[in-house]
Amino acid sequence: MSMACQKCRLPLTLPPYSQRLRCECSNLIQLGNSDRSLQVQERGRMSSRMRRFRDKIRRNRSRTKSLSPSPSVSPRLPLIFTKPPPSGKRAFLCGVTYKKEKFRLRGTSHDVNSMRDLLVQKFNFSDESILILAEEEAYNPPTRRNILDAFKWLMADLKSGDSLVFYFSGHGLRQPDFNDDETDGFDETICPLDFRTKGMIIDNAINDILVKPLISGVTLHAIIDSCHSGTVLDLPWVYKENGWADNRPPSGANKSTSGGRAISLSACKDNQLAADTSAFSAEKTMTGAMTCTFIRALRENPDITYQGLLDYMHKAIEKVNNARCPLLKVFQRKIDQEPVLSSSEKFYTNSKFKL
């Protein structure tokens, strides 16, 4: 089906399932409700969940193609994506809510905003040095492609003295390891918004993109608030009560940097789940347990150490668990997670935490 643009009279071809399109003259044309739209809605009421999901993906792809000025750039893509990253301090913050899914998280939006405020107010990051992906109108969505592009932005033009931050709040999963890279036999993953169709991002890829390129003088801090996140950067050393434990892969694969340092603080061990909870808020605001306790520790203790951070988060979770009403413990889920510190190299954990 075709029509002509009312502004320049150029002939137009209507893409399937779209309710608007953009002409070469930049005129945005509203197509309104049509028989094609009604067809998609009818398919959405079919009994098969997979067919409903497939139809939604097709519709979203068609709309993206008709609205995007180029296939690689979204209309809402922040200008910071198209410019070289600033030298010195920069951060990539990612919060995935999964709004349209049954496994929706309610605290990730609050987590991202809180983390941004912490970086700006306490660690002197500028607004221009922080890139955010989130399911809010002001930001680009945290799809798999956008997350990988943001990784590239974070790692571009590295110079000695750069301080990098990667923060993720969302779902994490694990899957069998077929490369003999994991001591426990599982790869850890993070889940983008579209992971059910585009796939998860596994720890091997995160290590390849964020860890191995780090040159001498560059430090990356990763703060990961998701389930199964203990070794999601595949770093070779994990801190435990008795000191640093060897986490190097049985295969002998290189998982370290190119001279820089990578440090990860994760919400829980690889076999644990991370909580999305209101237990830490008097206003009952939903937040990630790890993110909330991490930020509080830094706000209350300006000179806190890495060891102090671990201790604070552990005690805060233990305090909330102990405060549960004895008569309601059956209905109040216990927060069963232990924060994990891992690194590309051993270091003194009683040194001050700084970004």
C-alpha positions in Angstrom: 0.0 0.0 0.0 1.3 3.5 -0.9 0.4 7.2 -0.5 2.0 10.6 -1.0 3.5 13.0 1.5 1.2 16.0 2.0 4.2 18.4 2.4 6.5 17.5 -0.5 4.1 15.1 -2.5 6.8 12.4 -2.7 5.3 8.9 -3.0 5.5 6.8 0.2 5.4 3.1 0.9 3.7 2.1 4.1 5.7 -0.3 6.3 3.6 -3.1 7.9 2.1 -2.5 11.3 3.3 1.1 11.6 1.1 3.9 12.7 3.4 6.6 11.6 6.4 7.1 9.3 8.9 9.8 8.4 9.3 11.1 4.8 12.6 12.1 3.2 11.6 15.7 3.8 11.5 15.0 7.6 7.7 15.3 7.7 6.3 12.9 10.3 3.0 11.4 9.1 0.4 9.9 11.5 -1.3 6.9 9.9 -3.9 6.5 12.6 -5.7 3.2 13.4 -6.0 0.9 10.5 -7.1 -2.6 9.7 -3.4 -3.7 10.0 -3.2 -2.4 13.5 -6.4 -4.2 14.4 -4.9 -7.4 13.1 -1.9 -7.1 15.3 -4.1 -6.5 18.3 -6.2 -9.6 17.5 -3.0 -11.7 17.3 -2.1 -10.3 20.7 -5.2 -12.0 22.2 -4.3 -15.4 20.9 -3.8 -18.1 23.5 -0.1 -18.8 22.6 2.3 -16.7 24.7 5.0 -17.2 22.2 2.9 -15.9 19.3 2.0 -12.8 21.3 5.6 -12.2 22.1 6.6 -12.7 18.4 4.0 -10.3 17.1 5.0 -7.7 19.6 8.6 -7.9 18.5 7.6 -7.7 14.8 5.6 -4.6 15.5 8.4 -2.9 17.5 10.9 -3.7 14.8 8.7 -2.1 12.1 8.1 1.0 14.2 11.8 1.4 14.8 12.7 1.1 11.1 10.1 3.7 10.2 11.2 6.3 12.8 14.9 5.9 13.0 17.1 8.2 10.8 19.6 5.4 10.5 19.5 1.7 11.5 22.2 2.2 14.2 20.9 5.4 15.8 17.7 5.7 17.9 15.8 9.0 17.8 16.2 9.2 21.6 19.9 8.4 21.5 21.7 10.9 23.8 24.2 13.2 22.2 26.9 11.8 24.5 26.7 8.5 22.5 27.8 10.2 19.3 30.7 12.1 20.9 34.1 10.8 22.1 33.9 10.0 25.8 35.5 12.5 28.2 39.0 11.8 29.6 39.4 11.2 33.3 36.2 10.0 35.1 33.3 8.5 33.2 30.6 6.0 34.1 28.0 3.8 32.4 24.9 3.2 34.5 22.3 0.6 33.4 18.9 -0.1 35.0 16.6 -2.7 33.5 13.0 -2.8 34.8 11.4 -5.2 32.3 8.2 -3.2 32.6 6.1 -5.4 30.3 7.2 -8.7 31.7 5.9 -10.8 34.6 9.4 -10.7 36.1 9.3 -6.9 36.3 11.7 -5.3 38.8 10.5 -2.2 40.7 13.7 -0.8 42.2 16.1 -0.5 39.3 14.9 3.0 38.2 15.4 4.3 41.7 18.8 2.6 41.9 20.1 4.2 38.8 19.1 7.7 39.9 20.6 7.1 43.3 23.9 5.9 41.8 24.1 8.9 39.5 23.6 11.3 42.5 26.3 9.5 44.4 28.8 9.8 41.5 28.1 13.5 41.0 27.8 14.6 44.6 30.5 12.5 46.3 33.0 11.5 43.6 32.8 14.7 41.4 31.7 13.0 38.1 30.2 15.5 35.7 26.8 15.1 34.0 28.5 14.8 30.7 30.7 11.9 31.9 27.7 9.7 32.9 25.9 7.6 30.3 22.6 6.1 31.4 20.4 3.4 29.8 17.0 2.9 31.5 13.4 2.4 30.7 12.5 6.1 31.2 11.6 8.6 28.5 14.8 10.6 29.1 17.1 7.7 28.3 17.8 5.1 25.6 16.4 1.7 26.4 18.8 -0.9 27.9 18.7 -3.4 24.9 21.5 -5.8 24.3 22.8 -3.7 21.3 22.7 -0.5 23.3 24.5 -2.0 26.3 27.3 -3.3 24.0 27.5 0.1 22.3 27.7 1.7 25.8 30.5 -0.7 26.7 32.5 0.6 23.7 31.8 4.2 24.7 33.1 3.5 28.2 36.3 1.8 26.9 37.1 4.2 24.1 40.4 6.2 24.0 41.7 5.0 27.3 44.4 7.1 28.9 46.5 6.5 32.0 44.7 8.1 35.0 41.2 7.3 33.7 38.7 6.1 36.3 35.8 4.1 34.9 32.6 2.9 36.5 30.1 0.3 35.2 26.9 -0.1 37.2 24.2 -2.6 36.4 20.8 -3.1 38.2 18.6 -5.8 36.7 18.3 -9.6 36.3 21.2 -11.9 36.2 21.2 -15.6 35.3 23.7 -18.4 34.9 24.2 -21.1 32.2 26.4 -24.2 31.8 30.1 -23.4 31.0 31.3 -25.3 27.9 34.8 -23.7 27.8 36.2 -25.0 31.1 36.6 -21.3 32.2 34.6 -21.6 35.4 35.6 -23.4 38.6 31.9 -24.0 39.4 30.9 -25.1 35.9 28.6 -22.1 35.2 28.9 -18.9 33.2 27.2 -15.9 34.9 25.2 -13.4 32.8 23.4 -10.1 32.8 20.0 -9.8 31.2 19.3 -6.8 28.8 15.7 -5.7 28.2 15.4 -7.9 25.1 17.4 -10.9 26.4 14.6 -13.3 25.5 15.0 -12.6 21.8 18.5 -11.2 21.5 20.3 -13.2 24.2 22.0 -12.5 27.5 25.5 -11.0 27.9 27.8 -13.6 29.4 30.7 -13.1 31.7 33.2 -14.1 29.0 32.0 -11.3 26.8 32.1 -8.8 29.7 35.6 -9.8 30.5 36.7 -9.4 26.8 35.1 -6.0 26.5 35.6 -4.3 29.9 38.6 -6.1 31.5 41.2 -7.1 29.0 41.6 -3.7 27.3 42.4 -1.9 30.5 45.9 -0.4 30.1 48.3 0.6 32.8 47.1 3.5 35.0 43.4 2.9 34.2 41.0 1.5 36.9 37.5 0.1 36.3 35.0 -0.3 39.2 32.0 -2.5 38.4 29.0 -2.5 40.8 26.6 -5.2 39.8 23.3 -5.6 41.6 21.8 -8.7 40.1 21.4 -12.4 40.9 24.3 -14.8 40.4 26.7 -11.8 40.0 29.6 -12.9 42.2 32.1 -13.4 39.4 30.2 -11.9 36.5 33.4 -10.1 35.3 35.4 -13.4 35.4 38.2 -11.7 37.4 41.0 -14.0 38.5 40.9 -13.2 42.3 37.9 -13.3 44.7 38.2 -12.0 48.2 37.1 -14.2 51.1 37.4 -14.2 54.9 40.9 -15.7 54.8 42.2 -13.5 52.0 42.2 -13.7 48.2 41.1 -16.9 46.6 42.3 -18.1 43.2 39.5 -17.8 40.6 41.6 -18.3 37.5 39.9 -20.6 34.9 40.9 -24.3 34.8 41.4 -23.9 31.1 44.3 -21.5 31.7 42.6 -18.8 29.6 43.8 -15.2 30.3 41.1 -13.2 32.2 43.3 -10.3 33.4 43.9 -6.8 32.1 46.5 -5.2 29.8 48.2 -3.6 32.8 45.2 -1.7 34.4 43.1 -2.8 37.3 39.5 -4.1 37.4 37.6 -4.3 40.7 34.0 -5.7 41.0 31.6 -5.4 43.9 28.7 -7.8 43.3 25.4 -8.2 45.1 25.8 -11.9 45.9 27.6 -15.1 45.3 27.3 -16.9 42.0 24.7 -19.4 43.5 22.6 -16.8 45.3 19.7 -14.5 44.4 19.8 -10.7 44.9 16.8 -9.0 46.5 14.6 -6.2 45.1 13.1 -5.0 48.4 11.6 -2.1 50.4 13.0 -3.4 53.7 15.7 -0.7 53.8 13.3 2.2 53.3 11.0 3.9 55.9 8.9 5.1 52.9 8.8 1.5 51.5 10.6 2.5 48.4 11.7 -0.5 46.3 15.4 -0.7 45.8 18.2 -3.3 45.3 19.4 -4.4 48.7 23.0 -4.2 47.5 22.7 -0.7 45.9 20.9 0.7 48.9 23.4 -0.5 51.5 26.4 0.3 49.2 25.3 4.0 48.8 24.4 4.3 52.5 27.9 3.0 53.5 29.6 5.6 51.3 27.3 8.4 52.5 27.8 7.7 56.2 31.5 6.9 56.1 33.4 9.2 53.7 36.7 7.3 54.3 35.4 3.8 54.2 37.6 1.0 52.9 36.8 -1.9 50.6 36.7 -4.2 53.6 34.5 -1.6 55.4 32.1 -1.7 52.5 31.8 -5.5 52.6 31.3 -5.4 56.4 28.7 -2.6 56.3 26.6 -4.3 53.6 26.7 -7.7 55.3 25.7 -6.2 58.7 22.9 -4.1 57.1 21.4 -7.2 55.5 21.8 -9.2 58.7 20.1 -6.4 60.7 17.0 -6.4 58.3 16.7 -10.2 58.5 16.9 -10.1 62.3 14.2 -7.4 62.5 11.6 -9.6 60.9 8.6 -10.2 63.0 8.9 -13.7 64.6 5.2 -14.4 63.9 5.5 -13.3 60.2 8.8 -14.9 59.2 7.0 -17.5 57.2 5.6 -14.7 55.0 8.6 -12.3 55.0 11.3 -13.5 52.7 14.8 -13.6 54.2 17.4 -11.7 52.2 19.9 -14.4 51.6 22.8 -12.7 49.8 26.5 -12.0 50.6 28.3 -9.2 48.7 31.4 -10.3 46.8 34.6 -8.5 46.0 36.7 -9.6 43.1 39.7 -8.1 41.3 42.1 -8.5 38.4 44.9 -8.5 41.0 45.4 -8.8 44.8 45.3 -5.6 46.7 45.1 -4.4 50.3 41.4 -4.3 51.1 41.8 -1.9 54.0 42.7 0.8 51.6 40.2 3.6 51.0 37.5 3.1 48.5 37.6 5.8 45.8 36.4 6.3 42.2 
